[in-house]
Amino acid sequence: MSKNFKMAIALGTVLLALGLLFAQGFKATGGMGVYLTIEEALSNYKTDSNKFIQMEGKVVPSSVKYDGAKPLLVFDIADEKNNRVNISYNDIKPDNFDSGYPVIVEGRFSGENKFVAEKLKVKCPSKYEEEAKKQ
């Protein structure tokens, strides 16, 4: 066998292995999830409460409760129509988490209006302040 043929086989094997690892990781985490508005999520969760979804909303300031010993962060998010969802996040509170900042939660519903977030992303408020100044 030629040297180029051996290299092609080795490269192909590595790419196949990486592809399989990526596919397994994507499958294990539930993928990216379906992006739904809070209103869509509230109206659709009963049909598939096990579905992995993403939602974005603004943190309701009076709803934030954090227990650093467990750690457990519980809060509500709301949209512009005042639809609310109670979020439970079993991890440490992000440094930049603050009441009123937009957040993106990824996870599943576990009961009526109860959402268990596996991931919590806080949007950068300075970005939105700059956009507001431009308008």
N, C-alpha and C positions, 0 to 999 in steps of 0.2 A: 504494500500500500504506500501511496505517496504521502509525503509530509503534509501537503495541503488537505488531503482527504481525512487524515487523522485529526488535524486541527478542526475541520468542519464537523466531524463527529463529536469531538470534545465540546465545541461551542454549542452545538445542538443539544447535547446532553445537559449542559449547564442552563441553557435557556428553558428547556423543558422542566427542569427541576425548579427553577425560579417561578415559572408559570404555575406549576402545581402548588407551590408554597403560597403564592399570592391567592390562588383560587380557594385554598383551604382556609386561609386567614379571612378572606372576604366572606366565605360561607359561615364561619364560626361566629363572626361578629354581627351577623344579620345584614351585612352589606351596608350601604349608605343609608338605607331607609327611604321612605317616601316622604317628601316634604309636604306638609299640610299646614294650612292656617289653623288657628285655634278653633275657629268655627267649624271648619271641615273635620277636624279631629274629633270634636265633641259630637258631631252628627254621625260619624262613621265608626267610632271605636267599638260600638256594641256588635257590629257585624264581624269584626276581626280584632278582638282585644289583644291578640298575640302579635299583631303586626308591629314591626320595628319602624318608628316614624321619627321625623324631625319637626319641631315647631319653633316658632320665634314669637316672642312677646316681651312686654315690658314688666319688670318686677314690680309687684304691688308692695309699696314700702311698709305698710303695717303688717304684712303677712310673714315677714322673714323671721325664722327661728333657727338658731344654729347651736348644736351641741358638739363642741370640739372633742369631747371625751369619746364619743362613739365612732367616728365623726358622722354627723347627720345634719344635712341642710334641708329645711322644709320651707317652701315659699309658694306664692301664687304668681302666675303670669297672666296678663290680660292683653287683649287687643284693643283697637280703637272703638270697637262696638261694645266694649266692656264684657266680652266673653272671658270667663276665668277658668283656669285649670290649676289644681293643686299639684305641686311638684315635690317629689322626695328624691334627694340626691345623697347617696351613701358614700360620701368621700369628703375630703377637706374642702373648705370654702376657698374658691379662687381668690388670690390677692386682690384682683381688680373687680371682684363682685361687690356691687353696692346697690342699694335700693334705687330703683328708677332707671337703671341702665338696661338697654335691650339685651336679651340673652337668647341663645339657641340651645334647646334641649333635645337630646336624642335618647329614645328608649321606648317603653311600652306602657300602655294603660294597664292598671291592675285592679280596677274597680271603677265605679261611677265617679267620674271627675277626678280620679287619682292617677297620677302619672309617675312612674319610676324612671328617673333619668339615669342612663349609664354614662352619658357624657354631658358636660355643661360647658358652653362657650359663652364668654362675655364679650359683647361687641365693644370696640374702643369708643368711649364717649367723645374724645377729642376730635375724632374724625367727623362726628355729627355736628359738633360745635363749629368746626371750620365750614362745613356745608351750609349751616344756618347763617353764618356771617356773609357768605357769598350771595345768598338770595336776597 
